[in-house]
Amino acid sequence: MPGKITRHVAQAVAWTAPALVAGTSFAIVPPAEFSSPVPYLSVADSPFLDPGGWDGNRCHSIEDFQSGGVSVPGLSFLSLSGTRVVSPGGVADPGATQYALSGTTSVGVIQLDFPEDIYGDRPQRVGFVWTRGFNGTITLTAVNGRGRVANHVHVMNTPNLPGNSADDLFFGVESERGIASLMISFNPPIFCEIDHVQFSQLESDSDLDGTPDCLDECDDDSTNRCRRRGDVNGDGVPDVIVQNNSTRAVSAWLLGPDGSIGNVESVLTPAPGQVPVATADFGADGIRELVLQNAAARQLFAWTLGGPQGTVPIRGEAVLGPDARAFAPPTNLAVQGSIDADADGHVDLVARDLNTGLLHVWKMSGTRVVSTRTLPAVPSSPVWNIAGVIEGPDAASWIVVGHNRVNRRVTLWTVRGSTLASTVTVTAAGGAPVQTPVGSSVVGVRRFADDEPLSLLVRAGNGRVDRWRLDAQGRYLRGSAVTPSAQQSVMPRPD
């Protein structure tokens, strides 16, 4: 394992530990932890390098800028008033690196960005080697993969040095949520130069599937980083999260390609009043979260899921709002599901105003709500139940599925941008509206393959759940059983 280094819990900037509801217990994870600078003579001095780790050093990347630019995937830098790779470096080590990432005297700022690394995820460790001394303060500002910000101020009392190897210092930051960017700023501003950057994954297995995070690659085997929305166990088929109405226990129905249940896995029993409303990879890190909402107070909680079947609760935390405190939406807003509403690659939450029917999109960055916007209304009458939301026929649209419990008809509203682009009632081949059986309800919507139209999950009064397959025009094709009537105490929730 790498050598231990002194850590500093980040001073919060736009981040506060979330307030917890009485009777609940959640891990409070700081946005980032910073290491004190340590002397650095060679790669072997890196506190991040683990020579005996998993599969050698495949979890560790180094960019030394010797190509004259950035050549290692997963790293870029923001050009702030002249930040650039230069040769030779202004204070480059004699006989060593002849290229360096350099800032300017007037700005004194360098920003490193990590959109993704070569393993399809942001690094959890970032370090850099600085080649000279300094009288003043160096501030490191990190943004983690969940959009939370933290900084650390380090006071330097050493004069400018000639930049020999013996003068080098290693600065580092860690965040288990991944690091999206790191800004290095100097006060007073100076000509700043970085010899090289190191970034890597922690020696961890976040989803407990037996494969190190840094090697949990996205490939054709539908591993954690390749899952379809709603796919809990990573087999490429969307599954169903259900809750027992009596015991509150939450389980996962692991479905096969034909929609039938292959296995039932227990997940957790949440606090009283909490119901599951969404499961998705909100952090875009290959790890799924289960979001629950209190049916009365409307607070949101997120559980990170892992394990071989993706059903083991690893960590729970309150969902934060734009002010970085526990998100507390109005009590009339109920989450209806999750969707990438703005096609930016990140899954958002969709809520419905139970009084007006207005749709609300809560833009997510990990498990934090960073902004909200309001869309046109769908019916607000209590006779309407929203069964869920799902991707539309193209990346710019998504669909809201509604079920009228009085006339028992199903309606599909297509949202495009900020408008309701179309309204379609599900019909039979002859054009007549299809009615669900008396006493039944539409409890979910799925797309079991990329080239397949929608499938509705319809729960009968005796608990049996059927899969209704639709064509591209929203016409009913045929139905098939998903679960026997013995599951009558279980009610699927949209995810």
C-alpha positions as CSV (number, residue, x, y, z in Angstrom):
1,M,0.0,0.0,0.0
2,P,1.2,3.6,-0.5
3,G,2.8,5.4,2.3
4,K,0.5,7.2,4.8
5,I,0.4,11.0,4.5
6,T,-1.1,13.6,6.7
7,R,-4.6,14.5,5.6
8,H,-6.7,17.6,6.2
9,V,-10.5,17.4,6.0
10,A,-11.5,20.0,3.5
11,Q,-12.7,23.4,4.7
12,A,-16.2,23.7,3.2
13,V,-17.0,26.1,0.4
14,A,-20.6,25.8,-0.7
15,W,-20.8,22.5,1.2
16,T,-22.3,21.7,4.6
17,A,-22.9,18.4,6.2
18,P,-26.6,17.6,5.6
19,A,-29.1,17.7,8.4
20,L,-30.5,14.3,9.2
21,V,-34.0,13.3,10.0
22,A,-34.4,11.9,13.5
23,G,-34.1,8.2,13.6
24,T,-31.9,7.9,10.5
25,S,-28.2,7.3,10.2
26,F,-26.1,8.2,7.2
27,A,-22.4,8.4,6.4
28,I,-21.3,12.0,6.0
29,V,-18.7,12.1,3.3
30,P,-16.6,15.2,3.0
31,P,-16.2,16.5,-0.6
32,A,-12.4,16.0,-0.6
33,E,-9.3,15.5,1.6
34,F,-6.0,17.2,0.9
35,S,-2.5,16.0,1.7
36,S,0.3,18.1,3.1
37,P,3.0,18.7,0.5
38,V,5.8,16.2,0.8
39,P,9.3,16.2,-0.7
40,Y,9.5,14.5,-4.1
41,L,12.6,13.2,-5.9
42,S,11.1,10.4,-8.1
43,V,8.0,8.5,-9.0
44,A,8.7,6.1,-6.1
45,D,8.1,9.0,-3.7
46,S,4.5,9.4,-4.8
47,P,2.1,8.7,-1.9
48,F,-0.5,7.7,-4.5
49,L,1.5,5.0,-6.2
50,D,1.0,1.4,-5.1
51,P,3.6,-0.8,-6.8
52,G,2.1,-4.0,-5.4
53,G,-1.5,-3.1,-6.1
54,W,-4.1,-4.7,-8.3
55,D,-2.7,-5.5,-11.7
56,G,0.5,-3.6,-11.3
57,N,-0.1,0.2,-11.8
58,R,-3.0,0.1,-14.2
59,C,-5.0,2.2,-11.7
60,H,-2.3,5.0,-11.9
61,S,-1.7,7.5,-14.7
62,I,1.1,10.1,-15.1
63,E,1.2,13.1,-17.5
64,D,4.7,14.6,-17.7
65,F,3.9,16.8,-20.8
66,Q,6.9,15.5,-22.7
67,S,4.8,15.2,-25.8
68,G,4.6,19.0,-25.8
69,G,1.0,18.8,-24.6
70,V,-1.5,16.6,-22.8
71,S,-1.4,13.0,-24.2
72,V,-2.8,10.9,-21.3
73,P,-6.6,10.4,-21.7
74,G,-8.7,11.9,-18.9
75,L,-6.8,15.1,-18.2
76,S,-7.2,18.6,-19.6
77,F,-6.4,22.1,-18.4
78,L,-8.2,25.3,-18.6
79,S,-6.3,28.0,-20.5
80,L,-6.4,30.8,-18.0
81,S,-4.6,33.8,-19.5
82,G,-1.8,31.9,-21.0
83,T,-1.6,28.6,-19.1
84,R,0.2,26.3,-21.5
85,V,2.7,23.5,-21.9
86,V,6.1,25.1,-22.6
87,S,9.6,23.9,-23.4
88,P,11.9,24.3,-21.8
89,G,10.1,24.9,-18.5
90,G,11.0,28.2,-16.9
91,V,12.5,26.4,-13.9
92,A,12.7,22.9,-15.3
93,D,14.9,20.4,-13.6
94,P,18.3,20.3,-15.3
95,G,18.6,17.0,-17.2
96,A,15.1,16.0,-16.3
97,T,11.8,17.2,-17.8
98,Q,12.1,19.8,-20.5
99,Y,8.4,20.5,-20.7
100,A,6.1,21.8,-18.0
101,L,2.6,23.1,-17.6
102,S,3.1,26.8,-16.8
103,G,0.9,29.7,-15.7
104,T,1.6,33.4,-15.8
105,T,2.8,35.9,-13.3
106,S,-0.2,38.1,-13.6
107,V,-2.8,35.3,-12.9
108,G,-1.1,32.7,-10.7
109,V,-3.8,30.1,-11.4
110,I,-3.7,26.7,-13.0
111,Q,-6.9,24.6,-13.4
112,L,-6.8,20.8,-14.1
113,D,-9.9,19.1,-15.4
114,F,-10.8,15.4,-15.3
115,P,-13.8,14.7,-17.5
116,E,-13.1,11.0,-17.5
117,D,-10.1,8.7,-17.1
118,I,-8.9,5.9,-19.3
119,Y,-11.1,3.5,-17.2
120,G,-14.3,5.4,-17.9
121,D,-14.5,7.3,-14.6
122,R,-13.1,10.3,-12.9
123,P,-10.0,9.8,-10.8
124,Q,-10.4,9.6,-7.0
125,R,-6.8,10.8,-6.4
126,V,-5.1,13.8,-8.1
127,G,-1.6,15.0,-7.3
128,F,0.9,17.3,-8.9
129,V,4.6,18.1,-8.5
130,W,5.6,21.7,-8.2
131,T,9.1,22.7,-9.0
132,R,9.9,25.8,-6.9
133,G,9.5,27.4,-3.5
134,F,7.1,30.2,-2.6
135,N,6.5,32.9,0.0
136,G,2.7,33.2,0.3
137,T,-0.4,31.0,0.2
138,I,-1.3,28.2,-2.2
139,T,-5.1,27.4,-2.3
140,L,-6.3,24.1,-3.8
141,T,-9.9,24.1,-4.8
142,A,-11.4,20.7,-5.7
143,V,-14.8,19.9,-7.3
144,N,-15.7,16.3,-6.8
145,G,-17.8,14.1,-9.1
146,R,-21.0,15.0,-7.2
147,G,-20.5,18.8,-7.8
148,R,-19.5,19.6,-4.2
149,V,-16.7,22.1,-3.7
150,A,-13.9,22.1,-1.1
151,N,-10.7,24.0,-0.7
152,H,-7.5,23.9,1.4
153,V,-5.1,26.8,2.0
154,H,-1.4,25.9,2.5
155,V,1.0,28.6,3.7
156,M,4.5,28.5,2.2
157,N,7.4,30.2,3.8
158,T,10.2,29.2,1.5
159,P,11.8,31.5,-1.1
160,N,11.7,30.9,-4.8
161,L,14.2,28.1,-5.5
162,P,16.1,27.3,-8.7
163,G,13.9,24.3,-9.4
164,N,16.3,21.4,-8.9
165,S,14.8,18.0,-8.2
166,A,15.6,18.4,-4.5
167,D,13.2,21.4,-4.4
168,D,10.2,19.5,-5.7
169,L,7.1,19.1,-3.6
170,F,4.1,16.8,-4.2
171,F,0.6,18.1,-3.5
172,G,-2.4,15.8,-3.5
173,V,-6.2,15.5,-3.0
174,E,-8.5,12.5,-2.6
175,S,-12.3,12.1,-3.0
176,E,-14.1,8.8,-3.1
177,R,-16.7,10.5,-5.3
178,G,-14.2,11.3,-8.0
179,I,-12.5,14.6,-8.8
180,A,-13.9,16.7,-11.6
181,S,-11.4,19.6,-11.4
182,L,-8.6,21.0,-9.3
183,M,-7.7,24.7,-9.3
184,I,-4.3,25.7,-8.0
185,S,-4.0,29.4,-7.1
186,F,-1.2,31.5,-5.7
187,N,-1.3,34.6,-3.5
188,P,0.5,36.8,-4.4
189,P,0.3,35.7,-8.1
190,I,3.6,34.2,-9.4
191,F,4.9,32.5,-12.5
192,C,3.7,28.9,-11.6
193,E,5.0,25.7,-13.1
194,I,3.9,22.1,-12.7
195,D,6.4,19.4,-13.6
196,H,3.8,16.6,-14.0
197,V,0.4,15.4,-12.8
198,Q,-0.6,12.1,-11.4
199,F,-4.1,10.8,-11.1
200,S,-5.5,7.4,-10.1
201,Q,-8.2,5.3,-8.6
202,L,-8.4,4.4,-4.9
203,E,-7.6,0.8,-4.1
204,S,-11.3,0.0,-3.6
205,D,-14.2,-2.0,-4.8
206,S,-17.1,0.4,-4.4
207,D,-19.8,-1.9,-5.7
208,L,-18.5,-5.0,-4.0
209,D,-18.5,-7.0,-7.2
210,G,-15.0,-8.4,-6.8
211,T,-13.4,-6.2,-9.5
212,P,-11.4,-3.1,-8.5
213,D,-13.1,0.1,-9.5
214,C,-10.3,1.1,-11.8
215,L,-10.7,-2.2,-13.8
216,D,-14.5,-2.3,-13.7
217,E,-14.6,-1.4,-17.4
218,C,-17.5,-0.8,-19.6
219,D,-17.7,-3.5,-22.2
220,D,-20.1,-5.8,-24.0
221,D,-20.6,-7.9,-20.9
222,S,-22.9,-5.3,-19.4
223,T,-20.8,-4.6,-16.3
224,N,-21.7,-1.9,-13.8
225,R,-20.6,0.9,-16.2
226,C,-22.7,-0.3,-19.1
227,R,-26.1,-0.8,-17.5
228,R,-29.4,0.3,-19.0
229,R,-31.5,2.6,-17.0
230,G,-33.4,0.4,-14.4
231,D,-30.9,-2.4,-14.8
232,V,-29.9,-3.3,-11.2
233,N,-27.7,-6.4,-11.6
234,G,-25.9,-5.4,-14.8
235,D,-27.3,-8.1,-17.2
236,G,-28.5,-5.6,-19.7
237,V,-32.2,-6.0,-18.8
238,P,-34.1,-3.4,-16.8
239,D,-35.3,-4.7,-13.4
240,V,-38.1,-3.6,-11.0
241,I,-37.7,-2.1,-7.5
242,V,-40.7,-3.0,-5.3
243,Q,-41.8,-2.3,-1.8
244,N,-43.9,-4.5,0.5
245,N,-46.9,-2.4,1.7
246,S,-46.9,-4.1,5.1
247,T,-43.3,-4.4,6.1
248,R,-41.8,-1.5,4.0
249,A,-39.1,-3.9,2.8
250,V,-37.7,-3.0,-0.5
251,S,-36.7,-5.7,-3.0
252,A,-35.4,-6.0,-6.5
253,W,-37.2,-8.1,-9.1
254,L,-34.4,-9.2,-11.4
255,L,-36.1,-9.7,-14.8
256,G,-35.1,-11.8,-17.8
257,P,-35.3,-10.6,-21.4
258,D,-38.9,-11.8,-21.7
259,G,-39.9,-9.7,-18.6
260,S,-40.3,-12.7,-16.3
261,I,-38.8,-12.7,-12.8
262,G,-35.5,-14.6,-12.6
263,N,-34.8,-13.9,-9.0
264,V,-35.9,-11.7,-6.1
265,E,-33.2,-9.9,-4.0
266,S,-33.8,-8.1,-0.7
267,V,-32.4,-4.6,-0.6
268,L,-33.3,-2.7,2.6
269,T,-36.1,-1.7,4.9
270,P,-36.2,2.1,4.9
271,A,-37.4,4.4,7.6
272,P,-41.2,4.8,8.1
273,G,-42.8,6.9,5.4
274,Q,-40.0,6.4,2.9
275,V,-40.9,5.0,-0.5
276,P,-38.5,4.2,-3.4
277,V,-39.0,6.6,-6.3
278,A,-35.9,6.2,-8.6
279,T,-32.9,4.0,-9.3
280,A,-30.2,5.3,-11.6
281,D,-26.5,6.0,-11.9
282,F,-26.9,9.7,-10.8
283,G,-23.1,10.2,-10.4
284,A,-22.3,8.9,-13.9
285,D,-19.6,6.8,-12.1
286,G,-20.9,3.3,-12.9
287,I,-22.5,2.9,-9.4
288,R,-26.3,3.0,-8.9
289,E,-28.2,4.9,-6.3
290,L,-31.7,4.1,-4.9
291,V,-33.6,7.4,-4.1
292,L,-36.4,7.3,-1.6
293,Q,-38.8,10.1,-0.8
294,N,-40.8,10.6,2.4
295,A,-44.4,10.4,1.3
296,A,-45.4,13.2,3.7
297,A,-42.5,15.5,4.3
298,R,-41.0,14.9,0.8
299,Q,-37.3,14.8,1.9
300,L,-35.1,12.7,-0.4
301,F,-32.5,10.1,0.6
302,A,-30.1,8.2,-1.6
303,W,-28.5,4.8,-1.0
304,T,-25.5,3.7,-3.0
305,L,-26.0,0.1,-4.2
306,G,-23.4,-2.5,-4.9
307,G,-22.6,-6.2,-4.5
308,P,-22.7,-9.0,-7.1
309,Q,-26.3,-8.3,-7.9
310,G,-26.3,-4.6,-7.4
311,T,-28.7,-4.9,-4.4
312,V,-26.4,-4.4,-1.4
313,P,-26.8,-1.0,0.3
314,I,-23.3,0.5,0.8
315,R,-23.9,4.0,2.0
316,G,-26.9,6.3,2.7
317,E,-27.0,10.1,2.6
318,A,-29.5,12.9,2.3
319,V,-29.9,14.4,-1.2
320,L,-28.6,17.9,-1.1
321,G,-30.1,21.0,-2.8
322,P,-28.6,23.9,-4.7
323,D,-27.6,25.5,-1.4
324,A,-25.7,22.3,-0.5
325,R,-28.1,21.6,2.4
326,A,-30.5,18.8,2.7
327,F,-33.0,19.3,-0.2
328,A,-36.5,20.0,1.1
329,P,-39.0,20.3,-1.8
330,P,-42.6,21.5,-1.1
331,T,-44.9,18.8,0.2
332,N,-47.0,19.0,-3.0
333,L,-44.1,17.8,-5.2
334,A,-43.8,14.0,-5.6
335,V,-41.0,12.3,-7.6
336,Q,-42.4,10.4,-10.5
337,G,-39.1,8.9,-11.8
338,S,-35.7,9.6,-13.3
339,I,-34.6,10.6,-16.8
340,D,-31.9,12.5,-18.5
341,A,-34.3,15.4,-19.3
342,D,-31.8,17.7,-20.9
343,A,-29.6,15.1,-22.7
344,D,-26.4,16.2,-20.9
345,G,-25.5,12.6,-19.9
346,H,-26.6,13.0,-16.3
347,V,-29.8,11.5,-14.9
348,D,-32.3,14.0,-13.4
349,L,-35.3,13.6,-11.2
350,V,-38.8,14.4,-12.4
351,A,-41.5,15.5,-9.9
352,R,-45.1,16.4,-10.3
353,D,-47.1,19.0,-8.5
354,L,-50.0,17.1,-7.1
355,N,-52.1,20.4,-7.0
356,T,-51.5,21.8,-10.4
357,G,-50.0,18.9,-12.4
358,L,-46.9,21.0,-13.3
359,L,-43.8,18.9,-14.0
360,H,-40.6,19.8,-12.3
361,V,-37.2,18.7,-13.4
362,W,-34.5,18.6,-10.7
363,K,-31.1,18.7,-12.5
364,M,-28.8,16.4,-10.7
365,S,-25.0,16.3,-10.2
366,G,-24.5,13.0,-8.4
367,T,-27.0,13.0,-5.5
368,R,-27.2,16.8,-5.3
369,V,-30.0,18.9,-6.9
370,V,-28.1,21.8,-8.6
371,S,-31.1,23.5,-10.3
372,T,-34.8,23.2,-10.8
373,R,-37.1,24.1,-13.7
374,T,-40.8,23.9,-14.4
375,L,-42.5,22.3,-17.4
376,P,-46.1,22.4,-18.7
377,A,-48.7,20.5,-16.7
378,V,-50.1,17.0,-17.0
379,P,-53.4,16.3,-15.3
380,S,-53.4,17.0,-11.6
381,S,-56.7,15.3,-10.8
382,P,-56.4,12.5,-8.2
383,V,-57.9,10.1,-10.8
384,W,-54.6,10.3,-12.6
385,N,-51.6,8.1,-11.6
386,I,-48.2,8.7,-13.1
387,A,-46.7,5.3,-13.8
388,G,-43.2,6.7,-14.6
389,V,-41.0,8.5,-17.1
390,I,-38.8,7.0,-19.8
391,E,-36.6,7.9,-22.8
392,G,-38.4,9.1,-25.9
393,P,-37.8,8.0,-29.5
394,D,-34.8,10.4,-29.7
395,A,-32.3,12.0,-27.3
396,A,-34.2,15.3,-27.2
397,S,-37.5,13.8,-25.9
398,W,-38.9,11.8,-23.0
399,I,-42.2,10.3,-22.2
400,V,-44.5,10.6,-19.1
401,V,-46.9,7.6,-18.7
402,G,-50.3,8.3,-17.0
403,H,-53.1,6.0,-16.0
404,N,-56.7,7.3,-15.5
405,R,-58.1,5.2,-12.7
406,V,-61.7,6.1,-13.6
407,N,-61.9,5.3,-17.4
408,R,-58.8,3.0,-17.0
409,R,-57.1,4.4,-20.1
410,V,-53.4,5.0,-20.5
411,T,-51.9,8.2,-21.9
412,L,-48.4,8.9,-23.1
413,W,-47.2,12.6,-23.0
414,T,-44.0,13.3,-24.9
415,V,-41.9,16.1,-23.5
416,R,-39.6,17.9,-25.9
417,G,-37.5,20.7,-24.5
418,S,-39.9,22.8,-22.4
419,T,-43.1,21.8,-24.1
420,L,-45.5,18.8,-24.2
421,A,-45.0,17.9,-27.9
422,S,-47.7,15.2,-28.1
423,T,-50.4,13.3,-26.3
424,V,-51.2,9.7,-27.3
425,T,-53.8,7.4,-25.8
426,V,-52.9,3.8,-25.9
427,T,-55.2,2.0,-28.3
428,A,-55.9,-1.4,-29.8
429,A,-55.0,-2.2,-33.4
430,G,-58.5,-1.0,-34.4
431,G,-58.1,2.4,-32.8
432,A,-60.3,2.0,-29.8
433,P,-58.7,3.1,-26.4
434,V,-57.4,0.1,-24.4
435,Q,-58.7,-0.1,-20.8
436,T,-56.8,-1.8,-18.0
437,P,-58.8,-4.5,-16.1
438,V,-61.1,-3.3,-13.2
439,G,-59.0,-2.9,-10.1
440,S,-55.7,-2.8,-11.8
441,S,-53.1,0.0,-12.1
442,V,-50.1,0.8,-14.3
443,V,-47.1,0.7,-12.0
444,G,-44.1,1.0,-14.3
445,V,-42.7,1.5,-17.8
446,R,-39.7,-0.2,-19.4
447,R,-37.8,-0.5,-22.6
448,F,-36.3,-4.0,-22.6
449,A,-34.1,-3.4,-25.7
450,D,-32.8,-0.4,-27.6
451,D,-34.8,-1.2,-30.6
452,E,-38.0,-2.1,-28.7
453,P,-41.0,0.2,-28.1
454,L,-42.3,0.7,-24.6
455,S,-43.6,-2.0,-22.2
456,L,-46.1,-1.2,-19.5
457,L,-46.1,-3.0,-16.2
458,V,-49.8,-3.5,-15.1
459,R,-50.7,-4.8,-11.7
460,A,-54.0,-6.5,-11.2
461,G,-56.1,-6.4,-8.1
462,N,-54.8,-9.8,-7.0
463,G,-51.2,-8.7,-7.2
464,R,-50.3,-10.3,-10.5
465,V,-48.1,-8.0,-12.7
466,D,-48.3,-8.3,-16.5
467,R,-46.1,-6.8,-19.2
468,W,-48.1,-4.9,-21.9
469,R,-46.0,-4.4,-25.1
470,L,-46.7,-1.4,-27.3
471,D,-45.7,-0.6,-30.8
472,A,-43.9,2.6,-31.9
473,Q,-47.3,4.4,-32.3
474,G,-48.4,3.5,-28.7
475,R,-50.8,0.7,-29.8
476,Y,-51.2,-2.3,-27.6
477,L,-49.7,-5.5,-29.0
478,R,-49.9,-8.2,-26.5
479,G,-49.5,-9.0,-22.8
480,S,-47.5,-11.6,-20.8
481,A,-47.2,-12.5,-17.1
482,V,-44.3,-11.0,-15.1
483,T,-45.2,-12.3,-11.6
484,P,-47.8,-14.7,-10.2
485,S,-50.7,-13.5,-8.0
486,A,-48.9,-14.7,-4.9
487,Q,-47.0,-11.4,-4.9
488,Q,-50.1,-9.5,-3.9
489,S,-48.6,-7.6,-1.0
490,V,-45.9,-6.1,-3.3
491,M,-46.4,-2.9,-5.2
492,P,-43.8,-1.9,-7.8
493,R,-42.6,1.7,-7.7
494,P,-41.5,3.6,-10.8
495,D,-37.7,3.9,-11.3
